[in-house]
Amino acid sequence: MTIPHDNGYISDYLIHWTGKDGDEKGAEVLSIIASTCQLLLYYNRLHIFDIYHEIRAKMVCFTDVPLSHSIQHCRRYGRFGIAFFKLKLMNAGAQPVFYASHTCQRDMHVIFKFLQDQAENTTIDPTLFRALHRHFSFTKRLSDGRADSKDTFYYEREWRLGEQQFIPPEKLDRPNAEYRCLQEGYPYYLYATGRLVRDGDKVYFGFDKEYVAFLVAPRDWQDKIMNPHQFPICTYEEMVNDTKK
């Protein structure tokens, strides 16, 4: 296959990395994702500056750090990846994280406390609350320490796709105001098209094969990846530079 090319600044792909619990687990998880065309949404404890201002939401995370600059990211999250075409995931509802700096602490506390209270007793228009919740679930602290530290969260260039981004399938064709854009000639990509899959208590993002650009796995593990859809597989050692440093 032709080796994917990024411009070195920002990737054309959104990559979900796995394997932070070891290569064997990474190969297992990537095999499940590639075989089922489903990504598990897991609970993320969202808080900006302290644990008392927290919202829990199910989501799945990606990064648009170019592969050639992903060494630090992979050391934390693993060496097995599935790369999606960025526009495909944007159409599904994915968007970049909003990073809040320490100077925003007071404002973020006020906003999160308001959302916590509304989650327990909604007094505003429910449509407005859902919109606020959808977008503030994409908020994250810029850094745990100094804003210029090497492990600043901002350098992860994170994108998220959350459960609250999906339109319930039974509502897609309803001609009401909330979903009217689907009937009034707007381009389809102006409304999220992500597909939610439920299996008991578990929630998945179901994606089409055409969403996937390629898989990434270390050379010694590629023959252990179950790949029934025959997605192209790139070699981690060739794609991620400076792996020995």
C-alpha positions, 0 to 999 in steps of 0.5 A, a space after each residue: 500500500 502507499 504509505 499515508 502522508 501527513 503535512 507534518 503539522 496536522 493530520 488528515 486522519 483521526 486516530 484511535 490508539 490502543 495498547 496502553 495495557 500492553 501489546 497483547 491487549 492492544 492487538 486484541 482490542 484492535 482486532 475487535 474494533 476492526 472485526 466489528 466496526 464498532 468503537 466502545 464508548 466509555 465513561 470519562 470523568 469530566 472535570 476542569 480544575 477539581 473533582 467537585 465540578 465533574 460531569 460523567 459522559 460516555 465517549 471515545 477519543 481520537 487524536 490528529 497528531 501526525 503519525 510521524 510525531 506520535 511517539 510521545 502519544 503512543 508511549 502513553 496510549 499504545 502502539 495499535 491504532 485505527 485511522 479514520 478519514 477526518 471528514 467522515 468522523 466530523 460528519 458523524 459528530 466528532 470535534 476537537 477538545 476545547 482546552 481551558 487554561 488555569 485563568 478560566 478556572 472561575 468561569 469553568 466552575 460556574 459553568 460546570 456547577 450549572 450543568 451539574 444542577 441542570 442534570 439533576 433538575 432541568 429548569 431551562 429549555 431541554 434543547 438548550 441543556 442538551 446543546 450545552 451538555 454536548 459541547 461542554 463534554 469536549 472541555 479539558 484542562 490545558 495542563 495538570 501543572 504548568 501550561 508550558 510543561 511537556 506533558 500538557 494535555 493540549 499537545 495530545 490534540 484530542 478529538 471526541 465523539 460522545 454519546 450525546 452527539 448521536 441522534 436516536 435512530 427513531 427520531 431521524 425522520 421526525 418532522 419537528 423543529 429539533 430535526 428540521 434541518 434534515 428536511 429543509 435541504 441543508 447539506 447532510 454534514 451539517 447534522 451529526 450522522 453517527 450511529 449509536 449501537 447499544 448492547 445491554 449497558 454497553 454503548 458503541 459507535 458503529 462505523 462504516 468500513 469506508 470510514 477507515 483509512 488504515 490500521 497501525 500495528 507493530 511489525 511483529 504483531 501484524 499477523 495477529 490482528 484479525 482483519 476480516 474487512 482487509 483494511 490496509 495495515 501500516 507498520 508502526 515502526 515505519 510510521 512513527 519516527 524516533 521509536 528508539 529514543 
